[in-house]
Amino acid sequence: MDQTLHLPTLMVVHALITLISTVVTIYMWLRYRDSRVLPLLVAAGLAGCAAMLLHANRESLPLTLSSGVGLCLGILAVGLYWQAVVVFEGARLSIAKGSLGALVWILLWFTPMLQNSVEARTATLSLLVAVYCFLMARETLVRARHEPLPSRSIAATANALRGLLWLAAVPLSVFVAPPYAADGSTAPWFALVTLANSMLIVLSLISLLIVAKERDEWRYRLASERDPLTNLANRRTFVTEANDMLHEAEGGASLLLFDIDHFKSVNDTHGHAAGDQVLLAFSRAIDQRMPKGWLFARIGGEEFACLMPRMSAQQAVAVAENLRLAVADMVMPGLGALGITVSIGVCELTQRGTGLDTLLACADAALYRAKADGRNCVRLYEPTILLAETGQALALADPQPRRGLSRIRRRTA
């Protein structure tokens, strides 16, 4: 076993692997100078490489240099790697927290406990490294609530296993054998722990790179599915998800179609920045009142839609009226007495299998009636009333019903 797992050889190999990965990281840093994570990974890699080389030469170097300085650099490397994960997850960098473990090691190194006991040194080193490893695992899991990426579980598991591995070194050192015997020989378990730790470090680094790749893909996918201003679902996402909801609808559904009143005059009078502010305030006012299971999206310039499963026409009208009043009560900071109102068209899914185009066309017809009735009101789609007011039937078979309705609206405006 001693010949197969020769500890100094393992440490030198680990140092070389760390050096190679650090050189690659330096190359990436030169390409992406704005990165705040890469310089921390470089610093952690250099510190880890130096730590391994110093401790691998324990038999030829003074104890203060090989273990005092060497293990201090090893703890610092883990602390800096933790801070790299912190920054990667969008939290604030703290070099002081990342260096705290190394500082504790330096202060304890000059005590008789660490000077005279290899078990005490092993326990102190193991506890400090384990704490950093568990902090890395926690940081990765906490962020998973807001950014669910498949490889997060791998990264968190690798760091948690590394922490448990270092914790296991404490009882092994006390009850099995110290890592270094008086004659300088190495305990077999310590060589195994060192090998497993090296493998977990590589796994942790690879999983971090995979998470970074998945994050980019996730953000690109979100960008294609969300409206860039309001961060609501865009028209494409609304159509896809609404069709799925209608296909599986049980107990009916209702659709609300919103149109902010006189929005063009807001842009013309106060500027497009004010218009964006109105859109943001409106979307937030409505979105915060949306329970789970409702689909709310921005489907056009100042036009929004909301699909509500298991909602009757009467219930939908009541909900729409409450939302209309909430919008009318909005205060627009910096825009003086500017009042915002919304017109809402409501349409109920009367039979299963009705397509989204038909539902949108009906809600659009009701919205047109709300506009004709003076705006800032809610109107339910009622075919008999619409026929009497417009003098023409709603062409449900039109392959582009909303385009036809837009032409009617422009002619009668």
Secondary structure by P-SEA (a helix, b strand, c coil): ccccccaaaaaaaaaaaaaaaaaaaaaaaaaccccaaaaaaaaaaaaaaaaaaaaaaccccccccccaaaaaaaaaaaaaaaaaaaaaacccccccccaaaaaaaaaacccccccccaaaaaaaaaaaaaaaaaaaaaaaaaacccccccaaaaaaaaaaaaaaaaaaaaaaaccccccccccccccaaaaaaaaaaaaaaaaaaaaaaaaaaaaaaaaaaaaaccccccccccaaaaaaaaaaaaaaccccbbbbbbbbcaaaaaaaaccaaaaaaaaaaaaaaaaaaccccbbbbbccccbbbbbbccccaaaaaaaaaaaaaaaaaccccccccbbbbbbbbbbccccccccaaaaaaaaaaaaaaaaaacccccccccaaaaaaaaccccccccccaaaaaaaaaaaac
